[in-house]
Amino acid sequence: MIAHPWLLTLPIILPLAFGVLMLLFPSDWLPRAGRHGAMFCAATIVPCTQWIWQAGPIHQSPGGWVAPLGIDLYLDGMACLFLIFSAIMGLGISFYAAAYYPPSPDGSRTRNDLFWPLWFVTWGGINSLFLSQDLFNIYVTLELISISGVGLILIAGTPGATRAALQYQMQALIAGLVYLLGVGMVYNVVGTLDLQLMSDQLEPGPMINLGMALMTAGLLIKAALFPLHFWLPKAHADATAPVSAVLSGLVVTVAFVMLTRIWFAGLHRLAPFLLPGLLGGLGAAGIVWGGVLALRQHRLKRVLAYSTVSQIGYLFLVFALTFHDAPGQGLVWTGAVYLAISHGLAKGAAFMAAGYLQKAEGSDRLLTLKGSARRHPVAVMVLAVASINLMGLPPSTGFIGKWMMLKASFYTQQWGLAVVMLGGGLLAAAYLFRVFELLLQPSGPSRGEEAGILPLTRSQSIWMLAPAMLLALATLVPVLFITLPEALLRIGAPIPFTTFISPGGTP
């Protein structure tokens, strides 16, 4: 069975092409064009999924130049699952943004119109990263996403957004240069940038170790792992709601996926115990620090932004729990993937609900939103369903991911990480219950009406809340078909699934 030569390039090329087309369309065409473009881009995932179920992993070399001269694209179960995730997120964000950014009445161009080309370029870059096998291609695509991310943050047009965009740009430059320096050191030793070819040639040495350390540090900044999270809260909270969903739901997840790819391509064989222990320790510190700061925030979007800092910490526990041949590698690796996807879906839905409340009430300050549950019950319901996942409560996919990682920490006797995971769930419950305590109070007059803000139209409300609710419900659907994503992850997995903890071996 021969795959079509364009199979793996379509999820990359089509969003980029739509990004260019969005610059040419008039303003009043953009919402409809954005929705149709999102459906076409999401549809490219269907043949990729069909191929991998029938024939397994696939390598493709665009242009006919194979590695090490060319840049290979690689589709395995993990990449396919994250492509499906980006397609679901892309559809939700695009339909939401079409209502959030209505065209100007006179048809003239506005700052909001820039969302569409920047968003589709970001989407194409994200798909490219999920399929990348080349270290330098990863760098180029990360920079493409960072540049478009700066533009997306600036769409808000506020002084706070301008400062947040500047911080975002600075971290992107620093992280990119640090990562690129590491790539140069590794290339100087192994003579290739392809991850698969590189994994066969890695041997411990000062240059390799330093290069890998620099690449890891660059990706840690991109992923906003504590204490390198300084840029995230402002960027996510001061941007408009669709942009916050992009940054918190997709962009941060990509950096973690790339680090996981590089780690299991050979870095885990070279790393001393200090490195996975350090990553696990920083993840644990991020869980606590992000949760504590989320408790102190007075704006809903700030609460969600610091929640992202906390939730990212869970993902980095995977490096400590899968060090070398620790039992239960397949379990904890699968749990981390489930957790990354469920967090992205839940946080996207939560920011969409927060954006709806901010538009309706004129502010996302918690005191302003007091009593919103009676005025905007569907938006608060979306936030509640997303919060179930963020707290790790059943029957959410977040619960399944955290439970897998918790079982692995028991099995490997890393009791400190188990305590932090349980404590992080309690912290999440504390800062989210604090939000709902205000939202569910007796309803008073709408602050938006008092401030003279025009109420959202029925059509606008439906098109904003329906995608948000579907993303929130998507965190619950995998529970019904939990064996399907697991079976997909087994295809080309870098972790031996023979070390899965059996029911008889569960502590």
N, C-alpha and C positions, 0 to 999 in steps of 0.2 A: 504494500500500500504506500503510494508516494504522495506526500503532502504537497499542496499547491505552493509554488515558490513565494506567493504573496501572503500566505496564511498568517504568519506572525508579524508582518509589517502593517497589516490593515488596522489593528488596534492602535497603532502609533500614527500612521499617516493620515487616517481619516479625521481624527480630532484636530490635528495640525492644519489640515486643509480647511476644515470648518472655521478654525480660528482666523485664517486669512479672509475667508468669505464674509465673516461677520464685520470686517472693516469696510466692506463694499455695500452692504445692505443699508437702506434707509432706516431711520430710528423706529418707525412704526412696524417694520417687518421683523425686528430682532426677537421679540418674545416668541412668536410663532416659529421663526427659523431656529431659535435656540432649542425649542422642544423637539422639533423634527430632527435637528442635528444630533441631539442626545440619543434619540431612538436609533438612528443609523449607527452611531458610534457604539452603542451598547450591543447592537446586533452582531458586531464583528466577533464577539466572544463566543457565539454559538458554534461556528465551525471549529474553533480552537478546542472547545470542550468536547465536541463530538470526536475530534481526532484523538485526543489524549485518552478517552475512554476506550477507543477501538484499537489504538496502536501504541500507546505509551508515550514517553518523552520524545521530544523532537528538537534537533538542532537545525537552524537555517542560517545561511550566510547571504544577506542582501547584497546584490551586485555580483554574486558568484565568487567572491574572494573569501576563502575559509581562513580561520585562525591558524597561525598567528598574524598573517598579513591583513586579514579582514576582521570584521566585527561580527561575532556570532550572536544570534538570538537563541534563547533556550526556553522551552516550555516544559515544565514538569507539573506535578500535581499542586505543589505550593503556588507556583506562578499562576496556574489556571484558577485556583481558588481566589487569589487576590485580584485577578482580572475580573472575575465575576463580582467580587466585592466592589471594585471601582466602577463597574457598569451600573450596579444598583445605586451606589452613591451618586454617580453622574446623572442618572435619570432623576433621582430625587432632588438634587441641587438645581438642575436645569429647570424643572417644572416649578419649583419653588421660586427661583430667581425671576422667571417670566412674570410672576405676579408681584414679586417684591419690587422689581424695577419696571414700572409701567412706562410706556413711551411718553414723551412730552406731548401735550395737546396740539402744539403747532407743528409737530414733526421734526423740530430741530434737534441736532445732536446735543446730548448732555454727557456729563461725566459718567453717569450710570451705564451708558451704552458701551463703555470700555470693558465692562465686566465680561461680555461675551467672548471677544477675541482672547482676552487674558485667561479666561476660564478654560476654553478649549485647548489652548496651548499647554496649560497646566495639566489637563487631563491626558493629553498625548504624552507629555513628559513622564507622568506617573506610570502609564502603561509601558513606556519604554524601559523604565527602571525595573519593573517587575520581570521583564523579559531579558534584561541585560546580563551578559556574561563577561563583559570587558571592563576592566577597572577604569580606563580613561573615559569610556563611554558613560560610565556611571557618573564620573565627575562632570562631564559636559551637561548631562541631563539634569543633575542636581542644580547646576547653575542656571539652567533654563527655567526650572521650577522656581528658583529663588527670585530671579528677575521678574517673572510674571507675578510672583507672590507679593513683591513690593508694590507693583502697580495695583493689584487687587486691594491691598490695604489702603492705598491712597484714594480709592474711590469714595470713601466716606467723607473726605474733604474737610475734616475737622483738625484742629491743632493737635489733639491727642493722637489721631490716626497718622499725622505726619511724623510725629516723634516715634510712634511705634514702627512705622515703615523704615525710618532711619536706623533704629535698633535692629530691625530684621535684616536690613541690608548689610550692616556691619557684621552681624553674626554669620551671615552667608559668606561674606568675603573671607573672614577669618577661618571659618570651618572649611571652605573650599580650598584655600591655600594650604592649610595643614594637611588635609586629605591628599591634595596633589603632590605635596612633598613626599608623603609616605608612598604614593604610587611610584614616583621616580626612584626611590630607594629600592623598592621591591623589583622594579623592572631592571635596574642596574645589575641585580644579582641573578634573576631567573630568566631574563631576556624575553618575557612574554607578558601580555596583559590579560590574557584569557584565563578566567578563573579555573576552568577544568584542567588546562595545560599547566597552570601554575601550581595546582595542588599536588601534581606528581613530582615537582622539582623542589618543593620547599624543604629546606634543611635549616636547623637552628644556626644562628649567626648574628653578630651585632647589627649588621645592616638590615637583615630581614626583620629582626625583632623590633628595631627602631622604626622601620617603615610600617610594619603592621600596627605598632602602637600609635603612630601618627594618623594612619587611616582610621583607626578606631576612634581616636580623639575627635577627628573631624566629623565623623558620623554621630558621635555622642552629642556634639553641639547641635547638629541638625535635628536630632531626636529630642532635644530639650531635656536630657536626663539631669537630675539634680547633681551638682550645683550649677550646671550649665544652662539652666532654664530661664535665665534673666530676661530674655527677649520674648518669651512665649505669652505671659499674661497680658501685656499691653497689646501685642499684635492680635491676639484672638479676641480680646474684649473690646477694643476700640474700632475694629473693622465692622463692616456691615454684616448682617446675619448670614447671607449666603457665603461670604468670604470666610467667616468664622467656621462654618461647617466644612469648607474646603480645607482650611489649615488644620483644624483640630481633628477632623474625621479622616483625612487622606494624607496630607503632606507629612505629618509627624510619623504616621505609620510606615511610610515609605522608607525613612531613614532606618528604622528598626529592621525592616525586611532586608535592606541592603547589608546591614551589619551582620545579620544572621546568615546571609548568603556567604559573605567573606569568612565569617567565623568557621562555618562547617565546611568550607572549601579547603581548610588546612590550618587556619590560625589556632583551632582548638588543640592541634597536635603540638604546636610550638609553645603555647602559652604556659607559663608556670602557674602554680595554683594561685599565686597572688592576683593574677589578672581576672579570672572568673570570680574569685572571691571579692575582688574590688568592685566589679560590675554588679554583682549581687548585692553588695553592701550599699552601693550608691542607689540601686533600685529600691532597696528597703528604706533608705533615708528619704528618697523622693516620695514614697508612699505616705510616710508620716508628715513630712514637711508640707507637701501639697495639700494634704487633708487639713492640717492645722491652719494654714493660711486661708483655705477655702471657708473655714468657719468664721474668719474675721472680716469677710468681704461684705459690702453693703450694696453691691450691684449684682444682678443675676448672672450677667455674662462673665463677670469676674469670678464668681463662684465656679462656673463651668470651666473657666480657663485654668484655675488652680486645681480643679478636679482632674484636668488632663495631665498636669504635672504628676499628680498622685497615681493616676491609672497607668501612666507610662512606666512607673517604677515596677509594677507587676511584671511587665514584659521582660525586663532585664534580669529578673530572677532566673530566667531560663539558662543563662550562661553558668551560673553557680550550680544549678540542679542537674546539668548535663555534662559536667566536667569529666573529660576522659570517658571511662566506661562505667559511670555511675548507673546503678539500676534504674529502670523506668525512664530511660531517655526518650523513647517514643511517646510515652504518656505526657511528660512535661512539655516536650516540643509541640505536640498537638494541642495541648492546653494553651500554650502561649499564642499559637496561631488563632485558635478560637477566640482568645481574649482580645487579640489585636483587631480582628474583624468585628467582633461584637461591640468593642469600645468605639470603633469608628462609626458604626451605624447608630449607636445610642447617642454619641456626642453630636453627630450631624443632626439627628432629630431634636435633641435638646436645644441646640443653638437656633434651629428653625423656630421652635416654639418660643424661645426667648425673643427672637426677632419679631415675631408676630405680636407678642405682648408689648414690646417696645414701641412698635408702630401704633398699636391701638391706644396705649396709655401715655405715649410721649416720652417715656423714660424706662430704663430697666432697673432703676433703684428699687430695692425691695420694699421700702416704705411706700413708694408710689404704687407698687403692684399689690398692696394689701387688699384682700377681698376680690382678687381677679378671678377666682375659681367660679364665681356665680356669673360674672360678666363674660368670661371667655372659658367656658368649661372644657371645650375640645382641646384648646391649647394647653391647659393645665393637665388634662388627661395624657396628652403626648408626653409632656414633661414627666409625668408619673411613671408611664411605661418605660421610658428611657432610664429613669432613676432606678427602677427594679434591676436593670442590667448593670448599672454603675455600682450599685451596692452589692452585686453578686448574689441576688436572691433567686431561688427557683421560681419559675421554670426557665429562666433566661439562659442564653448561651454564655453570658458572662459568669454565671454560677458554674456551668460545666467546666469552663476553662480554669477558673480559680480552684475548683474542686480537684481537677487533675493535678494542678501544680501543688496543691496542699498535700495530696496523697503522696506525691513524689518527695516532698520535703519530709514527710513522716518516714517514708521508706529509706531515705538516705540519712535519716537522723539529723537533719539540719533544723533543729527545733527553733532556733532564732528566727529563721525565715518564716516558719509556720506561725509563730506568734505575731510577726509583723503583718502577714497576710490577713489573719483574723482581726487584728487591731485596725488595719486599713479599712476593712468592711464596716467596722463600727464607726470609724471616723466619717466614712462616706454617708452612713445613715444619719450621723449627727448633723453634717452641714446641709444635707438634702432635706431632712425633716425640719430644720430651721427655716428653709425656704417655704416648705408647704405649710408650716404653721402660720405664716403671714398670708399666703395665697388663699388659704381656706377660712380666713377670718370673715365675720359678717360683712357683707358687701356694702360699700358706700358709693357715693357718686364717682363716676369715672373721671380720673384726673385728666385724661385726654380730652374729654368734652369740656371740662373746666378751662383747659388751656386753649380751647378753640381748634383742636385738631379734628379734621374731618374723619368720621368713622370709615372703616374699611368697607368696601362694597361686598355684597354676598358672593359674587364671583371671585373677587380677590381673596376673600377668606377661605373659600373652598380650595382654590388652587395653591394657597400657602399651607393650609393645614393638612390636606390629603397626602401630599408627599411626606410631610413630617410624620404623620401617623403611620404610613406604610413603612418608613425606615425604622420607626420604633417597634412596630410589630415584627419586622424582619429579624430582630434580635431574639424573638421567641420561636420562630418557625423552625430553625435547625434542630430544636429539641425533638421535634416529631420525626426527623429524618437524620438523626445524628450519625448513623453509620455511613451515609453517603459522603459527607465531607471528609470523614476519616479515611474511607476507601480512596478518595481522590488524593489525599495527602500521602498515601503510601506509594503512589506512582512516582518513581525517581527520588524518593525521600533520602536526604543526607544522613538520617538517623536510622539505626537498625531497629526495626519494630519488633524484633524477636525479644527485646528487653522490656516489652510492655509488661506492666505489673498485672499478673493474673489474679482472678478473684480469690484464689487460694492463698496468694501471697500478700494480699492487702492487709496492712496492720490493723 
